[in-house]
Amino acid sequence: MKTTDVAVASPSRDWRTWARNEARGWRTWEVAWLAACCAVILGLALYWNEGPLGMISAVCGVAYVVLIGKGKTSAYLFGVVNVLAYSWISFEARYFGEVTLNLAYYLPTQLLGFYLGNRNANPETGEMPKRRASRGTVAFGALAIAFGTAVYGEFLRRIGGDAPFVDALTTVASVVAMLATLKTLVEQWAIWFLVNSVTIFLWARAFWNGEENAGATLVMWTLYWANAVVMWVKWEIELRRAEKTGVSS
């Protein structure tokens, strides 16, 4: 009986291809931005003698947002670690909305994002595509944030959460922002800008009150805020260039 050889892709080869895609396409300033963000958060965490959990959460969180801005799917691997560490820190600070958001929503969406990102990545650049939302989608997202904040904020107030409506705003807006992230919409950065601004207020209060791990977490969210500004500008430039040339970004 004659047999026919069938070529089967090696799992190790697939991972090597994925790793090469993650490493290519970086500009010098993007590498410098990633290194600077991670170095700042780690250095301050060590200076403040933060706990290991705070350091891990902060460094992985910063790496996640910068890699998302670059369109690399490795971001979601850092995201999983950040979610687990940050959830515990938030639980200790009694920010129950943050805990619920991270474990019930962020954790599964990080895994989904890794899958979708690898499936939809541009084969030429190795990066996830960048898109723009319709006006109707933007309006629906704004209404969802406003309504969800009112309802969830009242729930958090009744169970004794700290700063319930502020906590609710960051939670609901983050849900919408993460959906925009999974869809790789440029509007995600506007929502993250809002989320990060409000969350900085939350963790500044915790830091002032002497909460453990609050210092590194506060700096982490401040870097998130700066990254949202940088990546918002970056994505807008790339999208406008693509819209002029007719080539997808």
ABEGO torsion letter per residue (X at the ends): XBBBBBBBBBAAAAAAAAAAAAABGBBAAAAAAAAAAAAAAAAAAAAAGBBAAAAAAAAAAAAAAAAAAAGBAAAAAAAAAAAAAAAAAAAAAGBAAAAAAAAAAAAAAAAAAAAAAAAABBAAAGBBBBBBBBAAAAAAAAAAAAAAAAAAAAAAAAAGBBGAAAAAAAAAAAAAAAAAAAAGBAAAAAAAAAAAAAAAAAAAAAAAAGBBGAAAAAAAAAAAAAAAAAAAAAAAAAAAAAAAAGBBX
